Structures are given as structure tokens and as C-alpha cells.
Amino acid sequence: MTTPDRPFDTLLKALRSAGREELLPRFQGQLSVSEKADGSLVTSADHAVDRRLRGVLEQLFPGTPVLSEEQSSDAQQAALAGSGPCWLLDPLDGTTNFAGGLPFFAISLAMIDGDGVEYGATYDPIRDELFSAARGEGLRLNGESPAGWQQDHEDLSRCTALVDYKRLPHRLAVALVSETPFRSQRNLGACALEWAWLAAGRADLYLHGGQALWDSAAGTLMLTEAGGALSTLDGEPVVRRSLHKPSAVAARTPALQAAWLHWLEAAS
């Protein structure tokens, strides 16, 4: 007997369809681009995915608030009010990449409740890779456990780090460049997808000076479910029910995280 899909499973299928049908046809195609008040870009693709997935969420999870990156800050704050479940939607993570023709972008979605992040999913339509996690059920890549680089070590000098320099404190950024503790560094321009790649073992370390809740929520659950560790630079939780943009420090093992935090504290 076939087991019926859970609502989250149905949502994952809708996420993939939105990426294929709304993002891919617009990538390097007909696209309108404008600037938000903060200088970041927004495109017609952002709005198309936002409309589509908000409709799906309202159908599958009626009454559950949805906070989207494309809402006003007042609407976002209203969605976070209270302690009940709330969906967090980034309809196009990596908009600058997308608008510039760089094939590294994704759709990201997460549900938070009073205990943290319950569900998370990030879909990369270029590679047709759907990363997902449900609390207590492990990380999945296209429905299977990902086969990533899983060699455990505690030596930072052997690590690949995903680091966004422009949002870091100046002194720390200079130290990372002049006294580089890792083997190699990347900044790929799409936070949610970088989190997913870290969780899947494609990098070892992560550092970001400040990111929005919708950038980090799905990926932090994925990393936790994959056995990784994370905190802010101050040792606080990364995911908070707030529009505040905290820093993020993460590693794919607790031992690496301890070594990474020790180096960062000494360099700050």
C-alpha cells in the first residue's frame, strides 16, 4: 500500500516545480530588475516565486503565518508575532548572482516554532538539488542521505571555509586575510545554498557577519541534522525569532567548530 505524502513532502514537490517553472525560464532571459531601499536587488523572478509559494503554503498550511523576504518589515514583524509556527520564505536566494547570470542561486523555505526550526528546504534548480531536513529525521538531498566529503579532522589548515568578508568586523577580516587559518576560502553569494553545501560536506567551515532569518533557518537545521555545530561570534544561537541579523559561525563537526571559534576569538 502506498503511503500518502505528508504536507511537507507535497511542499517539497511544489518547491521543485517553482524552481523549474519560475526561475529557470527567467535565468538569462526576460527579467526586470530593481533596487530595494537598502541597495539590494529584487527581480520579477523573486516576485513570481513569492506569489506561487505563498499560495501553496496557504493551501497546505492554512492559518500559518508566512514571512517572506519580499514583504515590508511591518508585515514581517507581524508574521513573527507570538510563538506559534511561522514559515520563512526566501523566493530567490542569490538574487545578484541570478541577475548577473551566475548559476548559483536557490529557493529556501523553513518553518520555525517555539522549539526552533522544524522543517527546512533549499532547492537549487541549476543542479536539480533539493536539500531538506525535518527535525530529528536527518539531512536529505533529493530524498537520500548525501554522499559528501566526510573525513573528520580538527586541523583548520586542512579546511575549506565559506566566508563573507564584507560583513565582518574589520580587525577580524584583516586577520583572516593576513593570518589565514584554513586551506582555502570561498564566498558564493547565496547564503542559504552555502549552508546546504556545508551540511552536505562540500565545505568544512562557515563565517558570516550578519544575515537574515530567512537566509539561515533552513540551513542551520540541515547542518544540525548532519551532525554539525553553529553559533554566533558571541556564542549565542544563530536562529532567533527576530528581524535582527546575527553573525554566524559554523562547522561540519563539533570538534572543528571548537577549533574555529577558538581561532576567531583569538583573532578578534
Backbone as CSV, one residue per row, in Angstrom:
resi,resn,N_x,N_y,N_z,CA_x,CA_y,CA_z,C_x,C_y,C_z
1,MET,0.840,-1.192,0.000,0.000,0.000,0.000,0.881,1.249,0.000
2,THR,0.556,2.207,-0.839,1.324,3.436,-0.943,1.011,4.363,0.230
3,THR,2.060,4.880,0.866,1.886,5.816,1.975,1.625,7.217,1.433
4,PRO,0.551,7.869,1.865,0.271,9.211,1.344,1.339,10.213,1.771
5,ASP,1.570,11.216,0.918,2.551,12.255,1.227,2.123,13.058,2.444
6,ARG,3.089,13.420,3.285,2.834,14.402,4.321,2.771,15.778,3.661
7,PRO,2.145,16.764,4.326,2.114,18.108,3.727,3.495,18.645,3.378
8,PHE,4.512,18.349,4.211,5.848,18.842,3.918,6.411,18.189,2.665
9,ASP,6.099,16.896,2.444,6.545,16.222,1.223,5.909,16.854,-0.005
10,THR,4.626,17.177,0.096,3.938,17.852,-1.008,4.555,19.224,-1.255
11,LEU,4.927,19.902,-0.183,5.554,21.211,-0.303,6.901,21.110,-1.006
12,LEU,7.667,20.064,-0.740,8.949,19.881,-1.408,8.761,19.748,-2.919
13,LYS,7.741,19.041,-3.330,7.461,18.917,-4.766,7.097,20.268,-5.367
14,ALA,6.346,21.064,-4.617,5.960,22.396,-5.101,7.178,23.306,-5.202
15,LEU,8.124,23.144,-4.282,9.351,23.932,-4.300,10.144,23.638,-5.575
16,ARG,10.274,22.365,-5.894,10.997,21.979,-7.114,10.285,22.510,-8.359
17,SER,8.976,22.394,-8.389,8.224,22.888,-9.548,8.391,24.393,-9.724
18,ALA,8.380,25.134,-8.611,8.542,26.588,-8.689,9.915,26.953,-9.242
19,GLY,10.943,26.227,-8.825,12.282,26.499,-9.335,12.394,26.230,-10.821
20,ARG,11.834,25.118,-11.252,11.910,24.747,-12.660,11.073,25.655,-13.550
21,GLU,9.906,26.042,-13.059,8.947,26.744,-13.914,8.981,28.262,-13.789
22,GLU,9.494,28.768,-12.650,9.532,30.220,-12.443,10.953,30.792,-12.539
23,LEU,11.942,30.068,-12.005,13.302,30.595,-12.023,14.051,30.274,-13.315
24,LEU,14.091,29.007,-13.707,14.905,28.626,-14.861,14.517,29.362,-16.142
25,PRO,13.221,29.519,-16.467,12.886,30.237,-17.697,13.308,31.707,-17.677
26,ARG,13.436,32.297,-16.490,13.816,33.707,-16.373,15.333,33.911,-16.254
27,PHE,16.062,32.826,-15.955,17.506,32.948,-15.798,18.141,33.195,-17.154
28,GLN,18.862,34.292,-17.283,19.465,34.738,-18.535,18.403,34.923,-19.623
29,GLY,17.196,35.279,-19.169,16.098,35.524,-20.090,15.452,36.863,-19.806
30,GLN,14.142,36.949,-20.053,13.406,38.189,-19.835,13.260,38.430,-18.341
31,LEU,13.812,39.531,-17.859,13.854,39.771,-16.424,13.844,41.261,-16.144
32,SER,12.980,41.679,-15.227,13.018,43.063,-14.756,13.737,43.087,-13.413
33,VAL,14.630,44.083,-13.234,15.465,44.183,-12.045,15.345,45.583,-11.469
34,SER,15.179,45.682,-10.146,15.141,46.983,-9.485,15.901,46.890,-8.168
35,GLU,16.125,48.047,-7.547,16.823,48.103,-6.267,15.849,48.367,-5.129
36,LYS,16.071,47.685,-3.999,15.323,47.974,-2.780,15.937,49.188,-2.092
37,ALA,15.304,49.624,-1.031,15.790,50.786,-0.294,17.196,50.570,0.257
38,ASP,17.546,49.311,0.586,18.870,49.024,1.150,19.934,48.799,0.074
39,GLY,19.550,48.939,-1.198,20.504,48.773,-2.280,20.575,47.372,-2.852
40,SER,19.940,46.396,-2.214,19.937,45.033,-2.736,18.972,44.934,-3.913
41,LEU,19.176,43.912,-4.742,18.372,43.759,-5.947,17.129,42.921,-5.698
42,VAL,16.095,43.198,-6.459,14.904,42.358,-6.491,14.482,42.260,-7.953
43,THR,14.019,41.091,-8.357,13.678,40.861,-9.755,12.256,40.327,-9.888
44,SER,11.801,40.274,-11.140,10.483,39.698,-11.405,10.454,38.216,-11.039
45,ALA,11.602,37.557,-11.036,11.657,36.150,-10.628,11.384,35.998,-9.136
46,ASP,11.956,36.901,-8.316,11.674,36.891,-6.873,10.172,36.947,-6.633
47,HIS,9.516,37.900,-7.307,8.082,38.115,-7.091,7.249,36.937,-7.593
48,ALA,7.654,36.330,-8.720,6.890,35.206,-9.267,6.922,34.008,-8.323
49,VAL,8.115,33.691,-7.799,8.233,32.563,-6.864,7.508,32.875,-5.559
50,ASP,7.627,34.112,-5.110,6.958,34.523,-3.875,5.450,34.305,-3.979
51,ARG,4.844,34.788,-5.056,3.395,34.623,-5.237,3.007,33.151,-5.278
52,ARG,3.767,32.386,-6.026,3.421,30.976,-6.217,3.508,30.189,-4.908
53,LEU,4.601,30.344,-4.185,4.779,29.531,-2.983,3.929,30.017,-1.815
54,ARG,3.659,31.302,-1.759,2.742,31.776,-0.720,1.362,31.157,-0.931
55,GLY,0.936,31.008,-2.188,-0.335,30.347,-2.472,-0.332,28.886,-2.057
56,VAL,0.780,28.198,-2.313,0.899,26.792,-1.916,0.860,26.649,-0.399
57,LEU,1.575,27.516,0.300,1.612,27.457,1.759,0.237,27.730,2.360
58,GLU,-0.473,28.675,1.796,-1.824,28.984,2.305,-2.763,27.808,2.105
59,GLN,-2.550,27.047,1.027,-3.390,25.886,0.759,-3.037,24.706,1.659
60,LEU,-1.749,24.428,1.834,-1.305,23.264,2.600,-1.316,23.499,4.104
61,PHE,-1.063,24.745,4.517,-0.947,25.072,5.945,-1.793,26.314,6.242
62,PRO,-3.097,26.211,6.081,-3.953,27.388,6.269,-3.839,27.956,7.679
63,GLY,-3.735,29.271,7.746,-3.660,29.938,9.038,-2.264,30.101,9.603
64,THR,-1.258,29.445,8.997,0.113,29.592,9.472,0.737,30.817,8.815
65,PRO,1.245,31.770,9.588,1.826,32.986,9.003,3.011,32.667,8.094
66,VAL,3.187,33.497,7.078,4.317,33.369,6.157,5.104,34.673,6.161
67,LEU,6.374,34.585,6.479,7.274,35.729,6.410,8.138,35.551,5.174
68,SER,8.038,36.481,4.248,8.840,36.435,3.030,9.823,37.585,3.011
69,GLU,10.967,37.357,2.389,11.939,38.441,2.232,11.333,39.636,1.496
70,GLU,10.340,39.377,0.636,9.793,40.450,-0.195,8.680,41.247,0.492
71,GLN,8.362,40.941,1.723,7.370,41.717,2.463,7.991,42.973,3.066
72,SER,7.131,43.886,3.491,7.595,45.035,4.256,8.052,44.565,5.631
73,SER,8.872,45.367,6.297,9.349,44.983,7.630,8.196,44.883,8.624
74,ASP,7.162,45.718,8.455,5.995,45.637,9.342,5.278,44.310,9.174
75,ALA,5.112,43.867,7.921,4.455,42.580,7.663,5.306,41.427,8.176
76,GLN,6.609,41.544,8.028,7.499,40.504,8.546,7.402,40.400,10.062
77,GLN,7.390,41.542,10.727,7.291,41.554,12.181,5.973,40.970,12.647
78,ALA,4.898,41.269,11.924,3.584,40.730,12.277,3.570,39.213,12.146
79,ALA,4.255,38.679,11.123,4.302,37.225,10.934,5.040,36.529,12.071
80,LEU,6.030,37.224,12.656,6.815,36.642,13.744,6.149,36.771,15.109
81,ALA,5.107,37.579,15.196,4.457,37.814,16.486,3.951,36.498,17.073
82,GLY,4.064,36.364,18.382,3.643,35.130,19.037,4.740,34.085,18.990
83,SER,4.405,32.863,19.393,5.401,31.789,19.458,4.998,30.568,18.641
84,GLY,3.910,30.689,17.880,3.449,29.554,17.088,4.260,29.363,15.820
85,PRO,3.915,28.355,15.015,4.638,28.097,13.771,4.564,29.282,12.814
86,CYS,5.636,29.463,12.057,5.719,30.536,11.065,6.622,30.055,9.937
87,TRP,6.194,30.236,8.697,7.021,29.915,7.540,7.932,31.093,7.198
88,LEU,9.162,30.776,6.816,10.142,31.772,6.376,10.499,31.459,4.933
89,LEU,10.273,32.398,4.041,10.456,32.153,2.613,11.447,33.137,2.010
90,ASP,12.471,32.606,1.368,13.352,33.407,0.516,13.120,32.909,-0.915
91,PRO,12.331,33.636,-1.705,11.964,33.130,-3.026,13.110,33.051,-4.007
92,LEU,14.163,33.840,-3.776,15.348,33.762,-4.631,16.566,34.155,-3.810
93,ASP,17.225,33.156,-3.287,18.467,33.362,-2.536,19.604,33.484,-3.547
94,GLY,20.327,34.612,-3.515,21.360,34.838,-4.519,20.845,35.646,-5.691
95,THR,20.035,36.668,-5.414,19.430,37.463,-6.487,20.489,38.138,-7.367
96,THR,21.558,38.650,-6.760,22.607,39.299,-7.552,23.266,38.306,-8.497
97,ASN,23.514,37.088,-8.024,24.024,36.039,-8.905,23.062,35.796,-10.066
98,PHE,21.796,35.637,-9.734,20.765,35.340,-10.724,20.706,36.434,-11.786
99,ALA,20.647,37.685,-11.340,20.526,38.810,-12.270,21.772,38.964,-13.131
100,GLY,22.920,38.560,-12.608,24.166,38.690,-13.345,24.538,37.485,-14.183
101,GLY,23.710,36.440,-14.155,23.987,35.260,-14.957,24.902,34.248,-14.307
102,LEU,25.148,34.379,-12.991,25.994,33.431,-12.268,25.120,32.293,-11.746
103,PRO,25.369,31.054,-12.139,24.448,29.953,-11.820,24.610,29.380,-10.420
104,PHE,24.442,30.237,-9.424,24.462,29.788,-8.034,23.388,30.560,-7.281
105,PHE,22.216,29.979,-7.185,21.067,30.601,-6.535,20.087,29.502,-6.157
106,ALA,19.095,29.845,-5.343,18.186,28.822,-4.840,16.908,29.452,-4.300
107,ILE,15.946,28.600,-4.014,14.762,28.951,-3.230,14.946,28.314,-1.869
108,SER,14.648,29.044,-0.803,14.801,28.473,0.530,13.552,28.723,1.363
109,LEU,13.211,27.729,2.162,11.982,27.765,2.946,12.204,27.033,4.261
110,ALA,11.669,27.582,5.339,11.789,26.920,6.642,10.570,27.233,7.489
111,MET,10.265,26.334,8.411,9.230,26.586,9.412,9.885,26.643,10.783
112,ILE,9.603,27.712,11.519,10.053,27.803,12.902,8.849,27.694,13.823
113,ASP,9.086,27.160,15.010,8.057,27.110,16.037,8.706,27.474,17.368
114,GLY,8.038,27.175,18.463,8.565,27.540,19.769,9.840,26.817,20.147
115,ASP,10.177,25.746,19.442,11.383,24.970,19.747,12.517,25.201,18.758
116,GLY,12.325,26.091,17.804,13.370,26.343,16.805,12.872,26.065,15.405
117,VAL,13.730,25.477,14.572,13.375,25.183,13.181,12.864,23.751,13.092
118,GLU,11.662,23.599,12.561,11.057,22.271,12.435,11.297,21.660,11.065
119,TYR,11.179,22.451,10.010,11.397,21.990,8.641,12.305,22.987,7.922
120,GLY,13.064,22.473,6.975,13.874,23.356,6.149,14.110,22.725,4.790
121,ALA,14.113,23.547,3.743,14.367,23.048,2.398,15.004,24.148,1.562
122,THR,15.959,23.770,0.735,16.617,24.693,-0.184,16.772,23.976,-1.520
123,TYR,16.252,24.609,-2.576,16.271,23.973,-3.899,17.141,24.765,-4.864
124,ASP,18.106,24.084,-5.460,18.988,24.628,-6.480,18.515,24.105,-7.836
125,PRO,17.806,24.922,-8.632,17.256,24.418,-9.889,18.306,24.179,-10.965
126,ILE,19.457,24.839,-10.899,20.502,24.626,-11.893,21.002,23.188,-11.834
127,ARG,21.233,22.683,-10.634,21.749,21.322,-10.439,20.648,20.332,-10.087
128,ASP,19.420,20.799,-10.007,18.279,19.983,-9.578,18.590,19.271,-8.266
129,GLU,19.077,20.052,-7.302,19.399,19.508,-5.985,18.459,20.105,-4.949
130,LEU,17.707,19.246,-4.310,16.762,19.650,-3.282,17.260,19.151,-1.926
131,PHE,17.791,20.071,-1.126,18.257,19.760,0.224,17.085,19.957,1.186
132,SER,16.871,19.020,2.088,15.756,19.149,3.022,16.068,18.476,4.342
133,ALA,15.368,18.930,5.370,15.512,18.334,6.701,14.236,18.568,7.487
134,ALA,13.866,17.584,8.269,12.813,17.718,9.266,13.437,17.383,10.608
135,ARG,13.052,18.108,11.627,13.682,17.943,12.935,13.693,16.476,13.377
136,GLY,14.890,15.982,13.683,15.034,14.609,14.153,15.067,13.551,13.071
137,GLU,15.062,13.965,11.779,14.993,12.986,10.693,16.201,13.006,9.770
138,GLY,17.207,13.827,10.071,18.420,13.839,9.272,18.327,14.714,8.033
139,LEU,19.473,14.882,7.385,19.575,15.668,6.157,19.293,14.789,4.951
140,ARG,18.575,15.356,3.975,18.287,14.646,2.735,18.679,15.506,1.547
141,LEU,19.202,14.861,0.507,19.486,15.500,-0.772,18.753,14.694,-1.836
142,ASN,17.742,15.315,-2.434,16.858,14.606,-3.367,16.309,13.318,-2.751
143,GLY,15.977,13.426,-1.470,15.328,12.320,-0.768,16.256,11.282,-0.169
144,GLU,17.560,11.411,-0.395,18.522,10.429,0.095,19.559,11.105,0.994
145,SER,20.253,10.295,1.800,21.364,10.831,2.580,22.479,11.239,1.626
146,PRO,22.990,12.479,1.731,24.002,12.934,0.776,25.333,12.221,0.956
147,ALA,25.998,11.973,-0.163,27.309,11.337,-0.140,28.361,12.416,-0.318
148,GLY,28.696,13.110,0.769,29.659,14.212,0.710,30.997,13.799,1.281
149,TRP,31.910,14.751,1.331,33.237,14.547,1.901,33.080,14.480,3.414
150,GLN,33.320,13.316,3.983,33.002,13.113,5.403,34.218,12.802,6.269
151,GLN,35.442,13.055,5.786,36.617,12.786,6.609,36.650,13.739,7.795
152,ASP,36.708,13.185,8.988,36.726,14.006,10.201,38.149,14.411,10.555
153,HIS,38.361,15.663,10.851,39.640,16.150,11.325,39.402,17.428,12.127
154,GLU,40.388,17.817,12.905,40.270,19.010,13.741,41.269,20.086,13.331
155,ASP,41.953,19.885,12.220,43.007,20.780,11.777,42.435,21.825,10.828
156,LEU,42.366,23.081,11.270,41.811,24.141,10.432,42.586,24.312,9.134
157,SER,43.882,24.028,9.154,44.703,24.241,7.963,44.342,23.313,6.818
158,ARG,43.531,22.317,7.082,43.101,21.382,6.038,41.682,21.682,5.548
159,CYS,41.096,22.772,6.033,39.684,23.050,5.784,39.441,24.000,4.612
160,THR,38.276,23.839,4.005,37.726,24.816,3.078,36.664,25.604,3.834
161,ALA,36.777,26.936,3.786,35.879,27.803,4.539,35.023,28.645,3.600
162,LEU,33.752,28.778,3.932,32.840,29.699,3.247,32.765,30.950,4.108
163,VAL,33.347,32.048,3.629,33.477,33.274,4.422,32.989,34.469,3.620
164,ASP,32.086,35.265,4.207,31.659,36.534,3.623,32.407,37.640,4.361
165,TYR,33.424,38.191,3.733,34.297,39.170,4.394,33.629,40.518,4.636
166,LYS,32.767,40.945,3.717,32.309,42.334,3.771,31.439,42.650,4.981
167,ARG,30.905,41.665,5.653,30.054,41.925,6.814,30.757,41.641,8.139
168,LEU,32.038,41.339,8.095,32.772,41.008,9.315,33.387,42.257,9.948
169,PRO,33.615,42.234,11.262,34.387,43.315,11.891,35.732,43.462,11.179
170,HIS,36.174,44.712,11.001,37.368,44.980,10.192,38.598,44.227,10.695
171,ARG,38.814,44.254,12.001,40.005,43.603,12.548,40.010,42.106,12.261
172,LEU,38.854,41.482,12.377,38.768,40.050,12.128,38.970,39.749,10.649
173,ALA,38.393,40.566,9.779,38.558,40.360,8.342,40.026,40.455,7.942
174,VAL,40.726,41.439,8.494,42.154,41.589,8.196,42.938,40.375,8.676
175,ALA,42.619,39.888,9.862,43.322,38.715,10.399,43.086,37.482,9.534
176,LEU,41.877,37.323,9.028,41.567,36.171,8.188,42.356,36.193,6.888
177,VAL,42.634,37.398,6.380,43.399,37.528,5.147,44.895,37.401,5.400
178,SER,45.368,38.036,6.457,46.816,38.083,6.701,47.351,36.875,7.466
179,GLU,46.488,36.206,8.217,46.900,35.052,9.019,45.973,33.865,8.744
180,THR,45.691,33.638,7.488,44.689,32.654,7.071,44.864,31.304,7.774
181,PRO,43.830,30.858,8.516,43.978,29.602,9.264,43.542,28.368,8.473
182,PHE,42.878,28.562,7.337,42.317,27.439,6.576,43.058,27.245,5.254
183,ARG,42.763,26.148,4.602,43.435,25.827,3.334,42.936,26.705,2.203
184,SER,41.624,26.927,2.132,41.048,27.653,1.011,39.745,28.308,1.442
185,GLN,39.364,29.377,0.738,38.170,30.138,1.101,37.299,30.392,-0.121
186,ARG,35.980,30.383,0.078,35.014,30.690,-0.970,33.931,31.610,-0.399
187,ASN,33.372,32.452,-1.269,32.146,33.191,-0.957,31.291,33.116,-2.205
188,LEU,30.224,32.373,-2.162,29.483,32.012,-3.371,28.254,32.874,-3.621
189,GLY,27.874,33.723,-2.661,26.848,34.719,-2.925,25.409,34.288,-2.718
190,ALA,25.198,33.156,-2.078,23.834,32.711,-1.783,23.875,31.980,-0.439
191,CYS,23.528,32.684,0.634,23.723,32.168,1.997,23.037,30.829,2.233
192,ALA,21.764,30.740,1.859,21.018,29.513,2.148,21.631,28.314,1.446
193,LEU,22.094,28.507,0.224,22.707,27.407,-0.511,24.086,27.073,0.048
194,GLU,24.814,28.063,0.530,26.087,27.781,1.194,25.878,26.935,2.448
195,TRP,24.857,27.255,3.237,24.538,26.439,4.418,24.264,24.986,3.999
196,ALA,23.492,24.811,2.940,23.158,23.458,2.484,24.410,22.707,2.038
197,TRP,25.299,23.403,1.358,26.538,22.759,0.911,27.425,22.395,2.099
198,LEU,27.475,23.256,3.096,28.227,22.934,4.311,27.652,21.686,4.974
199,ALA,26.333,21.640,5.106,25.679,20.485,5.730,25.962,19.201,4.953
200,ALA,26.059,19.318,3.636,26.296,18.142,2.793,27.764,17.756,2.719
201,GLY,28.647,18.504,3.412,30.056,18.149,3.460,30.891,18.702,2.329
202,ARG,30.383,19.703,1.610,31.143,20.275,0.493,32.084,21.394,0.946
203,ALA,31.994,21.783,2.178,32.915,22.722,2.827,32.998,22.315,4.283
204,ASP,33.966,22.885,5.000,34.189,22.495,6.389,33.765,23.558,7.394
205,LEU,33.972,24.836,7.021,33.741,25.950,7.938,32.859,26.996,7.288
206,TYR,32.198,27.800,8.137,31.343,28.877,7.643,31.493,30.083,8.557
207,LEU,31.456,31.280,7.940,31.512,32.508,8.723,30.793,33.616,7.976
208,HIS,29.888,34.282,8.671,29.119,35.383,8.086,28.899,36.427,9.167
209,GLY,29.081,37.683,8.816,28.991,38.745,9.811,27.599,39.179,10.176
210,GLY,26.582,38.787,9.419,25.209,39.162,9.754,24.257,38.794,8.650
211,GLN,23.288,37.920,8.938,22.350,37.501,7.907,20.942,37.379,8.466
212,ALA,19.983,37.498,7.556,18.574,37.484,7.939,18.117,36.077,8.313
213,LEU,17.018,36.038,9.030,16.448,34.768,9.490,16.155,33.821,8.340
214,TRP,15.640,34.358,7.226,15.299,33.507,6.082,16.545,33.001,5.352
215,ASP,17.701,33.637,5.571,18.944,33.154,4.979,19.476,31.914,5.691
216,SER,19.283,31.855,6.999,19.962,30.846,7.805,19.077,29.714,8.315
217,ALA,17.771,29.939,8.448,16.933,28.980,9.192,16.978,27.574,8.613
218,ALA,16.730,27.425,7.316,16.710,26.085,6.724,18.063,25.406,6.856
219,GLY,19.123,26.151,6.534,20.451,25.557,6.549,20.955,25.197,7.926
220,THR,20.575,25.963,8.936,21.019,25.617,10.289,20.403,24.301,10.747
221,LEU,19.149,24.066,10.372,18.543,22.771,10.690,19.257,21.656,9.937
222,MET,19.551,21.866,8.656,20.255,20.851,7.871,21.598,20.506,8.491
223,LEU,22.352,21.544,8.876,23.663,21.302,9.460,23.544,20.553,10.783
224,THR,22.600,20.950,11.617,22.390,20.260,12.895,22.033,18.796,12.663
225,GLU,21.147,18.545,11.702,20.732,17.177,11.405,21.866,16.353,10.808
226,ALA,22.849,17.034,10.199,24.005,16.336,9.626,25.134,16.162,10.637
227,GLY,24.934,16.655,11.878,25.932,16.478,12.927,26.880,17.637,13.101
228,GLY,26.597,18.785,12.446,27.451,19.951,12.573,27.121,20.786,13.797
229,ALA,27.830,21.901,13.930,27.641,22.787,15.085,27.693,24.231,14.608
230,LEU,27.023,25.127,15.360,26.943,26.526,14.950,26.630,27.416,16.130
231,SER,26.982,28.699,15.989,26.656,29.730,16.970,26.952,31.072,16.315
232,THR,26.662,32.166,17.026,27.127,33.469,16.582,28.576,33.644,17.030
233,LEU,29.189,34.746,16.623,30.540,35.049,17.090,30.589,35.211,18.605
234,ASP,29.453,35.574,19.209,29.366,35.748,20.655,28.910,34.484,21.378
235,GLY,28.767,33.389,20.654,28.361,32.136,21.267,26.869,31.989,21.492
236,GLU,26.068,32.850,20.865,24.616,32.795,21.018,23.985,31.997,19.878
237,PRO,22.686,31.616,19.995,22.016,30.912,18.906,21.947,31.777,17.642
238,VAL,22.112,31.162,16.489,22.034,31.884,15.215,20.586,32.206,14.869
239,VAL,19.697,31.243,15.042,18.289,31.433,14.684,17.530,31.999,15.875
240,ARG,16.992,33.187,15.682,16.185,33.842,16.707,14.912,34.339,16.050
241,ARG,13.850,34.383,16.797,12.572,34.842,16.242,12.581,36.374,16.211
242,SER,13.371,36.912,15.291,13.628,38.343,15.261,14.108,38.740,13.874
243,LEU,13.926,40.015,13.520,14.456,40.543,12.268,15.904,40.996,12.410
244,HIS,16.445,40.896,13.618,17.862,41.181,13.840,18.704,40.240,12.978
245,LYS,19.849,40.712,12.494,20.714,39.903,11.631,21.990,39.518,12.393
246,PRO,21.994,38.366,13.053,23.161,37.965,13.840,24.276,37.403,12.967
247,SER,25.465,37.355,13.505,26.582,36.689,12.842,26.361,35.182,12.885
248,ALA,27.158,34.462,12.114,27.047,33.003,12.094,28.436,32.395,11.949
249,VAL,28.735,31.467,12.840,29.970,30.686,12.800,29.553,29.228,12.826
250,ALA,30.061,28.422,11.899,29.611,27.031,11.846,30.710,26.127,11.304
251,ALA,30.572,24.850,11.619,31.496,23.837,11.117,30.750,22.523,11.028
252,ARG,31.261,21.635,10.216,30.508,20.402,9.984,30.710,19.349,11.071
253,THR,31.602,19.620,12.057,31.706,18.762,13.236,31.874,19.642,14.471
254,PRO,31.449,19.170,15.634,31.660,19.939,16.860,33.129,20.206,17.154
255,ALA,34.016,19.263,16.850,35.443,19.468,17.108,35.995,20.601,16.242
256,LEU,35.613,20.627,14.978,36.039,21.708,14.098,35.467,23.048,14.557
257,GLN,34.230,23.024,15.012,33.610,24.261,15.500,34.371,24.826,16.695
258,ALA,34.778,23.968,17.612,35.529,24.424,18.782,36.853,25.062,18.357
259,ALA,37.542,24.437,17.423,38.813,24.976,16.948,38.607,26.284,16.195
260,TRP,37.566,26.355,15.399,37.234,27.547,14.607,36.900,28.720,15.528
261,LEU,36.052,28.483,16.523,35.697,29.538,17.461,36.913,30.020,18.263
262,HIS,37.775,29.096,18.644,38.975,29.465,19.393,39.856,30.396,18.563
263,TRP,40.034,30.060,17.282,40.863,30.914,16.423,40.208,32.291,16.246
264,LEU,38.922,32.317,15.995,38.224,33.581,15.766,38.266,34.489,17.004
265,GLU,38.122,33.887,18.180,38.178,34.670,19.417,39.571,35.271,19.602
266,ALA,40.582,34.489,19.310,41.946,34.986,19.472,42.272,36.086,18.462
267,ALA,41.646,36.020,17.275,41.939,36.986,16.221,41.111,38.257,16.331
268,SER,40.061,38.252,17.127,39.142,39.399,17.199,39.678,40.521,18.094
